Amino acid sequence: MTAETYTPTVGVTMTPSAVAHVRKQLAKNAKARGIRLAIRKSGCSGFKYETEWVETPLDDDEIFTVDGVDIYVERQHLPMVNGTEIDFVTQGVNSLFQFRNPNATAECGCGESFTVA
């Protein structure tokens, strides 16, 4: 007999600030259907977040909807971003997405990349 570990899909969420920003950007791009959260190998900690507008979903996308905004995540990336909250913050004159990822075990000092166990 073997034991399997099951991790339920919690999904990806957004704060009201992120939802408002994404809605504003989607209104400017009639072809865009939502936003993609992806990860790429990069940076000093191993992975970095990438966002892009989705015009055509991929066959292996999971779609999470928050207040009418669709967030697309490739299934292969879901174990590393499951439970992540996307925020949109303003720091001085700069505005950016900020990611609160419960799977991240470490982040680099500049906040550009993260590590998962």
N, C-alpha and C positions, 0 to 999 in steps of 0.2 A: 504494500500500500504506500502511495506517495501523497505528499501534501502539496497543494498548490496555493500560491499566494494570490489573492484577488484584490486588486486595487480598484475601487469603484470610480467611475468617471464623475468628477465634480464639475468639470468644465472650466471655462474662462469667463470672468466677469469684468465689468467696467464700472467705474465710478460715474456719478452724474456729470462731472466735468468732462470726462473722456467721451461719454455718450454725446454730449452737446458739441464737442469739437468734431467728432466723427460725422455727426449729422450735418454740420455746416460744410465739411469737406465733400461729403457725398452729394450735397445739393449742387455743388459746383461741377460735378462729374456725372453726367446722366448715365454713363455706361457702367459705373461702379455699383456693385451690389452689396458691398460690405468691405470689411478690413480683414486682412490675413495677419495672424501672429505666427511667425516662423522662427526657427533658431538655426544658426549656422555655426560651424566650428570656426572659432576666431578668438582673438584677444588673449590676454595673459592668463585668464582663468579657464578657458576652454570653449565656451559658447557665448554667442551674443544674440540678442533679440533683433528681429527684423519685422517691420510692418510694411504692408503694401496694400493698395486698393485692389479688390477682386472684381474682375469683369466676368471671368469664366471660372466657375468652381472646378476643382480637381475631383476626380472620381473617388479619391480616398479622403476627402475632407469631412471633418466633423464640423457641424455648424451650431454655434451657440448664439442665442438671440437675447439681447439685453435691451429692454425698452425700445424695441423695434429696430435695433442695430444688429446686423449679423456679423459674427466673428468666426472666421474660417481658420481651422487648425488641421494640418495634415495628421492623420492618425499616428504616423511614426513619431511625430513630435509631442503628441499628447502626454506620454509618461513624464516628460520633462517640464511641461507647462501646466499640467492638471492642477486646478485650484488657483491659478494666477489671477490677480486682479490688476487690470490696466487702469492707470490714472493719467490725467493730463494736468501738468503743473506748470506754473509760471515762476521762474526764478530770475528776478531782475528783468531784463529785456528779452530773455529767452523763454520759450515754451517748448515742452517736450513730453513724450510719453514716459511714464515711470512704471515699472513692473514690480509687483509684490508677489514673489514666487515662493511658495512654501517648500518647494523641492530643491531650491538653491541651498547648497551647503556652504558656499563661499562666493564672494564677489571681489572683483579687483578694486583697487583704491579709487579709480576714476569712475566706476559704476558701469563701464561699457561691457563687461563680460561676467559670466558666472560659471560655477561648477555645480554638478549634481553628483550625488553618491552613486 
